Each structure stands twice: as C-alpha cells, then as structure tokens.
Amino acid sequence: MHDQADTPTAPVDDETLNFLHAVLDAVRAGNAAQLTPLLERGLPANLRSSKGDSLLMLASYHGHHEVAGQLLAHGADPELQNDQGQTPLLAAAFRGDLGMTALLLDGGADVNGAGGDGRTALMMAAMFGRTDVMEALLNRGADLHARDAGGHTALDAARRMGAHEAVTFLEGRLA
C-alpha cells in the first residue's frame, strides 16, 4: 500500500496488511455494508492498492455503484489516477457503465480529465463503441475535439479500433 503522495512508508505488520486486504476485497465485492462503517470511523477514502488503484477506482471498475457513492460521500477523489494514469471515470467509460459515469461526474469527476496518455473518457468510450456513455459525456460537456498525447481525437480512436457504431455516432455529432 502507498499513499497518494508516493512517500516511502514504514513496513506494515501482518494484522494491518490483512485488514487492508480485507478492505480491498470488500470494495471489489461491492460490500458497502462492510465498508461504510469503516469510512464513518475514519478509513481514508483515498486508500490505494499496491498498484495505485484507489478504492474508488476499484469500485468503478467493478461496477459497484453503492460503494462508489459511499466513497465519494466520504471524500474520495474522483481524479486520483492509478499507477497507469487511469482515473475512475476512464474505468467506467471502458466498462460502458452509464450509471457509474453519471455518479462520478455528479461526484466531481472532470468530464474532460485525461489519463497519463492524454486519453479522455470520451476517447475510451469511443474506442469500445460505448455510444450511450459517449452521449452522456457529450451532454455533460465532453470536448469532442480533444486530442490525446498522440494527437488523436475520439473519432480517430473509434476508427482505429473498428468501432463502427461509435464512428457513425461521432461523425453525426461533428456534422
């Protein structure tokens, strides 16, 4: 485990390590009943795994809306990137989870926030043909003309991935 500042930490004893693994397992399983009392007693909402995945990232990736809502209510940062530069919103867009996308945006996620490679949630949704998520993102102000680190737009990403429905959708928005 490490904190968000990536500062060195002292070795963790076995009891603490087991507790942390139990917390991560509860989030992955969507066990809000187990997690909520811990958050109410002061468990850091931005706790991260050894791979840099925040609790909110794990909840977002696994589609656990109630857990994500509790984390956001307890101060989880929706912009906290994992070690690969991915945000919870990018995970929701990748998974095509429209409800999680809305929850994260309502919780303060930047609709145009980009991962380490410059990809936005709109680009991620376009790559995988998630047109319902693309529409929701555009309705919330996503920039159709944003470019990733390689200079590619969401339309370019959809074309590269052969996501024909996304290409048609985006071309219609650009017309």
Secondary structure as UniProt FT lines:
FT   TURN            4..5
FT   HELIX           14..29
FT   HELIX           32..40
FT   TURN            41..42
FT   TURN            45..46
FT   TURN            50..51
FT   HELIX           55..62
FT   HELIX           65..73
FT   TURN            74..75
FT   TURN            78..79
FT   TURN            83..84
FT   HELIX           88..95
FT   HELIX           98..106
FT   TURN            107..108
FT   TURN            111..112
FT   TURN            116..117
FT   HELIX           121..127
FT   TURN            128..129
FT   HELIX           131..139
FT   TURN            140..141
FT   TURN            144..145
FT   TURN            149..150
FT   HELIX           154..161
FT   HELIX           164..174
//
